[in-house]
Amino acid sequence: MSGAKEVLPFVILASGAGSNCKALLAHARKHREKFAAVAVISDRAGAPALDLASELGVETFVVNHKDEGAMLALLKRLRPRWAFLAGYKRIVGSGFLHFFSDKGFYRVLNIHPSLLPAYPGLGGYERAFQDGVKVSGVTVHLVDSGLDTGRVLLQESFEREDDDDLESFMARGRKIEHSLYPKALDLAAAGKIHLKEAHGSTWVSVSGKAR
């Protein structure tokens, strides 16, 4: 028997243009020995992310966000190990989360355009820019039943430049998004995402480092 590692199957949920979906799919194609995108799922039939996935030969599905039964039936057929939310503008249901249940957390990740817990919800970059923040950033976090309340896995910041307008500010953040999210995929495939508990506190651990 060879010592080849198991390929990690994952799904992507996306509602919009799919730039983070594209980053994850590109990373998966480059490292087919590590992971495979088994599907891109959207709540919107016209989501550009679906066209992007189809062009890359990845199965696509449209599932009404209110139809959790249909979502669970699809997941049971696809059997993904992890789910990555990439611009998915819905709060996933409890059944979806429990499908990905692990030791104290769910194998579901989201990428958010702010340094959480600052600016949860929609418009993270826009609100930070309007508030004149000097430093913003990007967060990859575990998903729970709340709105961007899951434990932080990865964060990377960037400074606001004096001549920034909203477009340049957001562009700098999105560049970080497209490099940071594939790093989370690497961690998931390597089995390095865990929860640790000590002295009444719980945190996300990556290779023994608290996050």
Protein Blocks (a to p, Z undefined) as FASTA:
>chain_A
ZZbdcddddddddfblolmmmmmmmmmmmmmmlbccfbdcdfbfklmklmmmmmnopacd
dddfklmmlmmmmmmmnopabdcdehiabdcdfklmmmmgcehiacddddddbddfehga
ehklmmmmmnopabdcdddddddfbehkaccfbdcdddddfklcfklmmmmmmmmmmmmm
mmmmmmmmnopaccddeehiacddeehiaZZ
